[in-house]
Amino acid sequence: MKIKAYDLYALMEGHDVLLSFKGEITSELMTSIFQIVENKLNEIDEDPKIKKKVYNIMVECLQNLYHHMADADPDQTLVKLNKGQALFLIAKQGEHFFISTGNYIRNEDVTTLNEKLERIKSMSKEELREYYREILHNEELSAKGGGGLGIIDIARKSEQKINYDFKEIDNNFSFFSLEVTIG
């Protein structure tokens, strides 16, 4: 398949893509992405509260990619299979910003993650706040220190229902997509 540069540019311009990335997420890359998006948000005439929400949600989304990619791949199997890559996209259409992420996860982790996301998706704003506090109070923190707080924080800050999907790739891996709408 041939993709012409202008066709890709036109597609991204037509969807007001501020930044898109496909590759390995590293701490150095995250720092660069944070700076690029912060600069782009500063160029946009938008309510500072919305910009702050977008930035904070973007940080959580990238941290989830970074930390949970490592959790899913302790033996570097994904990297060896060229599946150690992630996708990140931030776009603005009309009054809304959209953040999309995607990464490979082990099939054995899909059920647990799906259950957690369904629970979060079904909660009201107040229930999310209480759930967040409950996890903090009960110190249900994971080895990475979050206990799932990142995804709860994303749902709380976006004030929209998060969308997600799992696409089974093979017997071992699925591709997990997360889409967040802000505004």
N, C-alpha and C positions, 0 to 999 in steps of 0.2 A: 504494500500500500504506500502510495506517495502522498505526502502531505506537503503542500506548498506553503512556504513561510507566510505569504500574504493571506492565504485562506485561514490559517491558524490565527494570525493577527486580527483579521476581520471578525472571526468568531469571538475572540476574547474581547475585542473592542465593542462588539455588539451586545455583549453581556456585561459590560462595564467591569471587567476583571481587573482588580487592583494589583493582585499578585497571585501567581500560581507556581507551584514547585512540585517536582517529582524526583525523588531520590532518597538517600539516606539522611535521616534527621540526626544531626549532631548538636552539641551544645553551642559550638561556634556558629553553626548555621542558624540556630534559633536566635542568637544575638543579632545576627545580620538581618533576619526577617523582621524581628521586633523593630529595628531601626528603620528599615525600608517602609514598613506599614505605618509606623508612627509619622514618618515624613509625608507619606501619601495622605494620611488622615488629616494632617495639618493643612494640606493644600485644598481640602474639600470644605465647602461652606456648609457646615453641619453643626447641630447643637453639640456643645462640648460634652454634655452628659451622654449622648449617644456615642460619640467618639470614644469616651472612656469605657463604656460598656463593650464596644467592639474590640477595643484593645485588650481589655481584661479577659474577654471570652477567647480571643485569639491566643493569648498566652496560655490559658488553660488547655485549649485544644492541642497546641503544639507540645505542651508538657505531657499530655496524655499520650500523644504519638511517641514521644521520646522515651518516656518511662515504660510504657506497656509494650512497645516493640521489644525492648530489652527483656522484659518479663517473659514474653512469648518465645524468646529465642536464646535460652541460656547456652546452648551448644552451637550457636551460629548456623544452624541448619538453614534458616531463611536466607542468610547471606550467601551460603554455598549454592543454594538453588536460585539465586538472583531474585529472591522474594523479600529481601531485607530492605525494601523500599517503601516509602510512604508518599502520600499525595496530600497536598495542602492547597486550598484555593480560597481567596477572599474576593468578593464582588459586591457591587452596589447597584441595585436596580430600583429606581424610584425612591421611595421612602425607606427601603429595607436594605440591610447588609446581609450577606449570606457567607457563611464559613462552611466549607466542606473539607473533610479529612477522610483519608482511607489508608488502611494498612492491612497486611496479612496477619492473621492470628491462627493459632492451632485450633483445629476442629473441636478438640476436647474442652476448649475454653468458651465456645460459642454459647452453650446452654446457660452457663452461669452469668455471662455478660448480658445475654438476652433477658434473663429474668430480672437482673438489676436494672436494666434500661426500661423494661416494661413497668417495673415498680415506680421508677422515677417519672416516667412519662404519664402515669396515671394520677400523680399527685397534684393537688392544688398548690398555689403559691405558699399558703400557710403550712400545708403539710410538708412541703419541701424545706421550709425554714425549720420546722420542728425536727425533721429527719436529720438535717445537717447538724443541729444542736445535739441530737441524740448520739450521733456518731462521735462528735467531739467529746461529749460528756462520758460516754461509755468507753472512750479510748479504743474504738474499734479501728485502729490504724493498721495499714498493711506494712509490709517490709519497706515499701517506698515512702511510707509516712502519710499516705492520703486516705486510705480506707474508702475510696470512692468519692471523696469530697469534691474532686475536680468536676466530675460529670454532674453532680448535684449543683455545684456552683454555676456551671454553664446553664443548666435548666433554670435556675433561679434568676440569673442576670439577664438571660435572653427574654424572659417573660413570654416565651412561646414554647410550644411542644417541640422537643427535639425529634428529628427523624433519623432513622438508622436502618441499615440493611446488612445482611450477611449473604455473600455469594460463595457457595462451596466451589473451590478450585480443583481440589483432588481429595484423596482419602485423608490427607493430613492437614490441609490448610484451607481457610476461607478468607475472603477479602471483606473486611469490616469497613462500612461507610457510615459516617456521621455527618449530618447536615443541621446547621443551626441558623435560625433566622433572628435578626435583631432589628428592632425599630417598629 
